[in-house]
Amino acid sequence: MDSVTPLAVGPGLARPHRWLCAHPRALDTLVALGVLALILIGAVAGPRMRHQPLGPFFVLLAVLAAASLVLRRDLPRGVLAFTVALTLTELVTNDVGPPRTSIVFGVVVALYTVAARTDRPTTWRVGAVTAVLLTGAGMLFALNPWYSQENWGLFAWTGLAAAAGDAVRSRRAYIAAIEERAVRAERTREEEARRRVAEERLRIARELHDVVAHHIALVNVQAGVASHVMDNRPDQAKEALAHVRQASRSALEELRATVGLLRQYGDPAAPTEPAPGIAVLDQLVDGFVRAGMRVRVRAEPPERLGPLPGSVDLTAYRVVQEALTNVHKHAGPGATAEIRIARVADALEVTVEDDGAGTRTEGPEKAPDGADGSGEPRADGTEPGGGHGLLGMRERVTALRGSCEAGPLPEGGFRVRVRLPLQPRRGGES
């Protein structure tokens, strides 16, 4: 009636259904013709109307009431008022017999349209006023008794129209709400998927940076040493090349383990070796010592540190690895670094300091990767050299709700201090 209700239609009606939805004015014209036919048939089909011929005035009223329904979408309340006025005219002016109340079908369609396009309180107020007005006029001015079935028919038809319009409006609102929730849920799923992909890419990028920056820095230094002493001290050059080979092998192994994270779940070729942690810190330090750097480690015994969550253990290892790599790159292989690892209350504190007294091999002094002279990362986390070391370190620590401080020391050198909470994140450790 109003707009084509989204009901299931058969295959043969699908094409007309789509056409009517695309041409609402044509649908309203068909509705108007149907209402005119109902008014005229109802005016002569009653047992007491057979001997009462149709007058031209009633036909005019019926045509006007039906024609006005073509505009019901544009002027719903105006069309309702117009059809009510035509119905009242028939009830009040008919003086030759019982009123032809079939003209109320125009009011029924108009009232349904108003009810389907407005809220429930307005629907019941308009419906009550319409029903009382038409029923009261029939009881007061019609020639038939006040309790006649025609009068009660007016009341029933107007009430039915208001109820049907309100039901259709509620159903449309329910369907719209379901569709909106479905669209919102789909959008949320897509955003969550994009966020997870971005987080995973960032995590893999951090892992690759930690592996490549550490080992390639050692390879670079040892290759430089081998090139420098190749002619005069071939034994020392061979030892440096052996260190290059060992560092490159370690880099390949860690790269293989990191790239294995991209494999699908259940892949038998996926890596099963545990991630590095504080337990293998001596191997990390030994690589830098062989490169000529002096490293002092002051760590509490394992029983004092206690069992560490896997994410905290890995982050602490990566922080030390990145800090030593920066010392080696920017302070030089002859610098002295000190590592302190301690458990403070419910957190693990990792501190790496250097004296800045090494022999630099990279020209003028630069701030560690991802920091300026104040130790704060730039807006994009990089410096002119393109490093992302401190940025990745801060991201790792922030993911565990920890704190990271990095900056130059007043007496020279650089310090990195990280505090990692030992309590797992709410909802489980990630």
C-alpha positions in Angstrom: 0.0 0.0 0.0 2.5 2.7 1.1 5.7 1.5 -0.3 6.2 -2.0 -1.4 6.9 -3.9 1.7 10.1 -6.1 1.5 8.2 -9.4 1.6 9.4 -12.5 -0.1 8.0 -12.6 -3.7 8.0 -15.4 -6.1 10.2 -15.6 -9.2 7.4 -14.5 -11.4 6.7 -11.4 -9.3 10.3 -10.3 -8.8 10.4 -8.2 -12.0 7.1 -6.3 -11.4 8.1 -5.8 -7.7 11.4 -4.1 -8.7 9.5 -1.9 -11.3 7.0 -0.8 -8.7 9.7 0.0 -6.2 11.4 2.1 -8.8 8.2 3.9 -9.8 6.2 4.7 -6.6 3.9 7.2 -8.4 2.7 4.3 -10.7 2.0 2.2 -7.6 0.0 5.0 -6.0 -2.1 5.4 -9.2 -2.9 1.7 -9.1 -3.9 2.0 -5.4 -6.1 5.0 -6.2 -7.9 3.0 -8.9 -8.4 0.1 -6.6 -9.8 2.3 -3.9 -12.2 3.9 -6.4 -13.4 0.5 -7.4 -13.9 -0.6 -3.8 -15.9 2.6 -3.0 -18.2 2.2 -5.9 -18.7 -1.5 -5.4 -19.4 -1.0 -1.7 -21.9 1.7 -2.4 -24.2 -0.6 -4.4 -23.4 -4.0 -2.9 -25.1 -3.5 0.5 -28.6 -5.1 0.9 -30.1 -1.6 1.8 -28.2 0.1 -1.1 -29.6 -1.9 -4.0 -32.7 0.3 -4.4 -30.7 3.6 -3.9 -29.1 4.7 -7.2 -25.7 6.3 -7.2 -25.9 10.0 -7.6 -23.4 12.1 -9.5 -22.5 13.9 -6.3 -21.4 10.7 -4.6 -19.4 9.6 -7.7 -17.7 13.0 -7.7 -16.8 12.6 -4.0 -15.5 9.1 -4.7 -13.4 10.2 -7.6 -11.9 13.1 -5.6 -11.1 10.9 -2.6 -9.4 8.2 -4.8 -7.5 10.8 -6.9 -6.1 12.5 -3.8 -4.3 9.3 -2.9 -1.9 9.8 -5.7 -0.3 12.5 -3.6 -0.3 10.6 -0.3 3.5 10.2 -0.2 4.1 14.0 -0.8 1.3 15.3 1.4 0.2 12.5 3.8 -1.5 14.6 6.4 -3.1 16.9 3.8 -4.5 13.9 1.9 -5.9 12.5 5.2 -7.6 15.8 6.0 -9.0 16.0 2.5 -10.4 12.5 2.5 -11.9 13.0 6.0 -13.6 16.1 4.7 -15.1 14.3 1.7 -16.3 11.5 4.0 -17.9 14.0 6.4 -19.6 15.7 3.4 -21.2 12.4 2.4 -22.3 11.6 6.0 -23.8 15.1 6.6 -25.4 15.9 3.2 -27.0 12.5 2.5 -30.7 12.9 3.1 -32.2 10.2 0.9 -31.2 7.1 2.8 -28.4 5.4 4.7 -25.0 7.0 4.0 -22.7 5.3 1.7 -19.9 4.7 4.2 -17.7 2.9 1.6 -16.1 6.3 0.9 -14.2 5.7 4.1 -11.8 3.5 2.1 -10.0 6.7 1.0 -9.6 7.7 4.7 -8.3 4.2 5.5 -5.5 4.4 2.9 -4.6 8.0 3.9 -4.5 7.2 7.6 -2.4 4.1 7.0 0.1 6.3 5.1 0.3 8.8 8.0 0.8 6.0 10.5 3.5 4.3 8.5 5.5 7.6 8.2 5.3 9.0 11.8 5.9 7.9 15.4 3.6 5.8 17.5 2.2 8.6 19.7 1.3 10.7 16.7 -0.3 7.7 15.0 -2.6 7.0 17.9 -3.6 10.7 18.4 -4.4 11.2 14.7 -6.1 7.8 14.5 -8.3 8.6 17.6 -9.3 12.0 16.3 -10.2 10.5 12.9 -12.2 7.6 14.3 -14.1 9.8 16.8 -14.8 12.5 14.2 -16.2 10.1 11.6 -18.1 7.9 14.0 -19.5 10.9 15.8 -20.7 12.5 12.6 -22.3 9.2 11.5 -24.2 8.9 14.8 -25.3 12.5 14.9 -26.1 13.4 11.2 -26.9 10.1 9.4 -30.4 9.0 8.9 -29.8 5.5 10.3 -29.8 4.8 14.1 -26.7 5.8 16.0 -26.0 2.1 16.8 -26.1 0.9 13.2 -23.4 -1.3 11.8 -22.3 1.4 9.4 -21.2 3.7 12.2 -19.4 1.0 14.0 -17.8 0.0 10.7 -16.4 3.5 10.4 -14.8 3.2 13.8 -13.4 -0.3 13.0 -11.9 0.6 9.6 -10.1 3.7 11.0 -8.7 1.8 13.9 -7.5 -1.0 11.7 -5.8 1.5 9.4 -3.9 3.1 12.2 -2.9 -0.2 13.7 -1.7 -1.6 10.3 0.3 1.5 9.6 2.0 1.4 13.0 2.8 -2.3 12.6 4.4 -1.7 9.2 6.4 1.3 10.5 7.7 -0.8 13.4 8.7 -3.7 11.1 10.6 -1.3 8.8 12.4 0.3 11.7 13.3 -3.2 13.0 14.7 -4.3 9.6 16.6 -1.0 9.2 18.1 -1.5 12.7 19.2 -5.1 11.8 20.7 -3.9 8.6 22.6 -1.1 10.3 23.9 -3.4 13.0 25.0 -5.9 10.3 26.8 -3.1 8.3 28.4 -1.8 11.5 29.5 -5.3 12.5 31.0 -5.9 9.1 32.8 -2.5 9.2 34.1 -3.3 12.7 35.4 -6.7 11.6 37.2 -5.1 8.6 38.7 -2.5 10.8 39.8 -5.1 13.4 41.3 -7.2 10.7 43.2 -4.2 9.3 44.4 -3.3 12.8 45.6 -6.8 13.5 47.4 -7.0 10.1 49.1 -3.6 10.8 50.2 -4.7 14.3 51.5 -8.0 13.0 53.5 -6.2 10.3 54.9 -3.8 12.8 55.9 -6.7 15.2 57.6 -8.6 12.3 59.4 -5.4 11.3 60.7 -4.9 14.8 62.0 -8.5 14.9 63.7 -8.1 11.5 65.3 -4.9 12.6 66.6 -6.3 15.8 68.1 -9.3 14.0 69.6 -7.5 11.0 70.9 -4.4 12.8 72.7 -6.4 15.5 74.4 -9.0 13.3 75.1 -6.7 10.3 76.8 -4.2 12.6 79.1 -7.0 13.9 79.7 -8.2 10.3 80.6 -4.6 9.2 83.1 -4.1 12.0 84.8 -7.5 11.6 85.0 -7.1 7.8 86.6 -3.7 8.3 89.1 -5.2 10.7 89.9 -8.0 8.3 90.4 -5.6 5.4 92.7 -3.4 7.6 95.0 -6.2 8.8 94.9 -8.5 5.8 98.4 -7.7 4.6 100.3 -7.3 7.8 98.5 -9.7 10.2 96.8 -12.4 8.2 96.1 -14.6 11.3 94.1 -11.7 12.9 92.3 -11.2 9.5 91.3 -14.9 9.5 90.0 -14.6 13.0 87.9 -11.6 12.0 86.5 -13.4 9.0 85.6 -16.3 11.2 83.6 -13.9 13.4 82.0 -12.6 10.2 81.0 -16.1 9.2 79.6 -16.9 12.7 77.7 -13.6 12.9 76.2 -14.1 9.4 75.2 -17.7 10.3 73.4 -16.4 13.4 71.7 -13.7 11.4 70.4 -16.3 8.9 69.1 -18.6 11.7 67.2 -15.8 13.4 65.9 -14.5 10.1 64.7 -18.0 9.3 62.9 -18.2 12.6 61.4 -14.8 12.2 60.1 -15.4 8.6 58.7 -18.7 9.9 56.2 -16.6 11.8 54.5 -15.9 8.5 53.8 -19.5 7.9 50.2 -20.8 8.2 49.1 -22.5 11.4 49.9 -26.2 11.4 52.8 -25.9 8.9 55.3 -28.7 9.8 58.1 -26.5 8.6 57.3 -23.7 11.1 60.1 -23.0 13.6 59.9 -24.7 17.1 63.0 -23.1 18.7 62.1 -20.9 21.6 62.6 -17.1 21.4 65.8 -15.7 22.9 65.8 -14.3 26.4 67.9 -13.4 29.4 69.2 -17.0 29.7 71.2 -16.6 26.5 72.4 -13.0 27.2 76.0 -14.3 27.6 76.0 -15.4 24.0 74.9 -11.9 22.9 77.5 -10.2 25.0 80.2 -12.6 23.7 79.6 -11.5 20.2 80.2 -7.8 21.0 83.3 -8.7 23.1 84.8 -10.5 20.2 84.2 -7.3 18.1 86.4 -5.4 20.6 83.8 -3.8 22.9 84.1 -4.1 26.6 80.9 -5.1 28.3 80.2 -5.5 32.0 77.1 -7.4 33.1 75.5 -7.0 36.5 72.5 -9.2 36.6 70.8 -10.7 39.6 70.9 -14.5 39.8 68.1 -16.4 38.2 66.5 -17.4 41.5 66.3 -13.7 42.5 64.8 -12.7 39.1 62.3 -15.6 39.3 60.4 -16.9 36.3 59.8 -14.2 33.7 56.8 -14.0 31.3 57.8 -14.9 27.8 57.0 -11.5 26.4 59.0 -9.7 29.2 62.0 -12.1 28.7 62.1 -11.5 25.0 61.6 -7.7 25.3 64.4 -7.4 27.8 66.8 -9.4 25.5 65.8 -7.2 22.5 66.4 -4.0 24.5 69.9 -5.1 25.5 70.6 -6.2 21.9 69.5 -2.9 20.5 71.3 -0.8 23.1 74.6 -2.7 22.6 74.2 -2.4 18.8 73.8 1.4 19.1 76.8 1.6 21.4 78.9 -0.4 18.9 77.7 1.8 16.0 77.8 5.2 17.5 80.4 5.0 20.3 82.7 2.6 18.6 84.1 -0.9 19.2 86.4 0.3 21.9 83.7 1.7 24.1 82.7 0.2 27.5 79.1 -0.7 28.1 77.5 -1.8 31.4 74.3 -3.8 31.6 72.3 -3.9 34.8 69.3 -6.2 35.2 67.4 -6.2 38.4 63.9 -7.0 39.8 62.4 -4.1 41.5 59.1 -4.8 43.2 56.8 -6.2 40.5 58.8 -5.0 37.5 62.0 -5.9 35.7 64.4 -3.0 35.3 67.0 -3.1 32.5 69.7 -0.4 32.2 72.4 -0.2 29.5 75.0 2.6 29.7 78.2 3.4 27.8 81.0 5.8 28.4 81.2 7.1 24.8 84.9 6.6 24.8 85.3 4.1 22.0 87.0 4.6 18.6 84.3 5.6 16.2 84.4 4.1 12.8 81.4 5.9 11.3 82.7 9.5 11.2 81.0 12.3 13.3 79.1 11.3 16.4 75.4 10.6 15.8 72.6 10.0 18.2 71.4 6.4 18.5 68.9 5.2 15.9 65.6 6.9 16.2 66.7 9.6 18.6 68.1 13.2 18.4 70.6 14.7 20.7 68.1 14.9 23.6 67.4 11.2 23.4 63.8 11.7 22.3 62.6 10.0 19.1 61.6 12.3 16.3 58.1 12.6 15.0 58.5 9.6 12.7 60.8 7.7 15.0 63.8 8.1 12.6 66.9 10.2 12.2 68.8 11.2 9.0 70.4 7.8 9.0 67.0 6.2 8.8 67.3 4.2 12.0 64.2 2.8 13.8 66.0 1.2 16.8 64.7 3.4 19.7 61.3 3.6 18.1 61.0 -0.2 17.9 62.3 -0.4 21.5 59.7 2.0 22.8 56.9 0.2 20.9 57.9 -3.1 22.5 58.0 -1.7 26.0 54.7 0.2 25.6 53.0 -2.9 24.4 53.8 -4.4 27.8 52.7 -1.2 29.6 56.3 -0.5 30.6 58.4 2.7 30.5 61.5 3.5 28.4 64.0 6.3 29.0 66.8 7.0 26.6 69.2 9.9 26.5 72.8 11.2 26.8 74.6 11.3 30.1 76.0 14.5 31.5 79.5 13.1 31.7 79.3 11.6 28.2 77.9 8.4 26.8 74.3 7.3 26.5 71.9 5.5 28.8 68.8 3.3 28.1 66.6 2.4 31.0 63.6 0.2 30.6 61.0 -0.9 33.2 58.8 -3.9 32.3 55.9 -4.9 34.5 55.9 -8.6 35.4 52.1 -8.8 35.7 50.4 -10.2 32.6 48.1 -7.9 30.6 44.4 -8.1 31.4 42.8 -10.8 29.2 46.0 -12.8 28.9 49.6 -12.2 27.8 50.0 -11.3 24.1 
